[in-house]
Amino acid sequence: MKELKDWFVPWLHTARVYDPSILDVAWSKPDHARLMLNENPIPPSDKVVEAVVNAVKHGNRYPDSGKRLRTKIGEMYGLGPDNVALCNGSSETIDAMMRLFLKPGDEIIMSNPTFGLFPPRAELCGGKVVQIPVREEDLQYDVDGMLNAINDRTKLILVINPNNPTGVFIDDADLERFCETGIPLCVDEAYKDYNPEKPSKADLIKKYPQVFLSVTFSKAHGFAGIRFGFVLGTEEMIAAFNRMFLPWNVSLMAMAAAEAILDNPEEIRAKVEHNNRWMKIFYDEAKKLGLKPYPAHGNYMLIDASMTGKTTAEILQAALDMEKVFLKRIGEIHGKSGYFRVTPGTDEENERFLKFMRAYFG
Ligand SMILES: Cc1ncc(COP(=O)(O)O)c(C=O)c1O
């Protein structure tokens, strides 16, 4: 008799695992500041809550395709409703895009480091993840390195813009070089809304039909627990995503919440303003303490503290012990330990983080 494990697809055993268990720890310690998850610290407004409460009253019914919401979103990008596929947070897009483009043995090119969910979802399709380290001096994408890694098996390229965890935007001309390859390209704009002055790259899909954009409301909109995101692409691309997504993947409540926040842009503006104000304070404080913060354009800042001789594990433990602050572990970059990532929390939590920094590194 075969054992159960031998019935599973072989790549189940070899794929990297994305471990979300820190969430169980964080929820069980409500007095700890969760500055490690790129969450938004500000809860949904009453307007969003009311919309969700109204929607749940119809919770016995299956949701429709959300045409009014898709139209609203499309208009924000100069696109139509059929250029928009709604999803249950962009993690669902990450999963669907791997299944759309990768057969076992096919390759996806991305940077290292990257958002940790991408490699496992590719590997769970039997795909091979080709990761090209970011440039050492500025942590920018190594565009030449990524382009040189393209071969016959390359079926997908990923550019997160701005990148996670480094926080940097790619140059427009470099992004266009990826588009020019003709290979399907995911431009993940999870953090773009923290930069209202920067236009979205959605126009690329008009010139390059193999390009699609992934957007989430988990960050600037603060919907990480509500779960809402969308894909922008040509009608052909969107039809393909909709076949891969499950029907009814977005709940009535999530759609209602999304519409309510889009009708109330002030809520988004205030959340972005809170984040960006604290990001600047973190940056200045880290610099003052002799650390190397990277100029970041999302809700997270990568800080290089390797010059202090402390390892990442030591720093994370000290923040927990001294101020009950969770920071994000960042693996070695170019062989060096001592990097960590921090996301602004509430005012009170941010003050605790600063207190820790001054006491530990000062
Ligand atoms: C680049 C990037 N894409 C997607 C996601 C996942 O977002 P969602 O909550 O919409 O699944 C994250 C979350 O941190 C991210 O950093």
The ligand as an SDF file (V2000), in Angstrom:
LIG
                    3D

 16 16  0  0  0  0  0  0  0  0999 V2000
    3.8470   42.7250   -2.7940 C   0  0  0  0  0  0  0  0  0  0  0  0
    2.6710   42.1240   -2.1360 C   0  0  0  0  0  0  0  0  0  0  0  0
    1.6970   41.5990   -2.8860 N   0  0  0  0  0  0  0  0  0  0  0  0
    0.6190   41.0250   -2.3260 C   0  0  0  0  0  0  0  0  0  0  0  0
    0.4780   40.9660   -0.9530 C   0  0  0  0  0  0  0  0  0  0  0  0
   -0.7130   40.2430   -0.3860 C   0  0  0  0  0  0  0  0  0  0  0  0
   -1.7580   41.0770   -0.2100 O   0  0  0  0  0  0  0  0  0  0  0  0
   -3.2070   40.5790    0.1290 P   0  0  0  0  0  0  0  0  0  0  0  0
   -3.4390   40.8800    1.5560 O   0  0  0  0  0  0  0  0  0  0  0  0
   -4.0630   41.4070   -0.7730 O   0  0  0  0  0  0  0  0  0  0  0  0
   -3.3340   39.1390   -0.1890 O   0  0  0  0  0  0  0  0  0  0  0  0
    1.4480   41.5060   -0.1340 C   0  0  0  0  0  0  0  0  0  0  0  0
    1.3050   41.4450    1.3310 C   0  0  0  0  0  0  0  0  0  0  0  0
    2.1300   41.8000    2.1080 O   0  0  0  0  0  0  0  0  0  0  0  0
    2.5870   42.0890   -0.7410 C   0  0  0  0  0  0  0  0  0  0  0  0
    3.5880   42.5810   -0.0020 O   0  0  0  0  0  0  0  0  0  0  0  0
  1  2  1  0
  2  3  1  0
  2 15  2  0
  3  4  2  0
  4  5  1  0
  5  6  1  0
  5 12  2  0
  6  7  1  0
  7  8  1  0
  8  9  2  0
  8 10  1  0
  8 11  1  0
 12 13  1  0
 12 15  1  0
 13 14  2  0
 15 16  1  0
M  END
$$$$
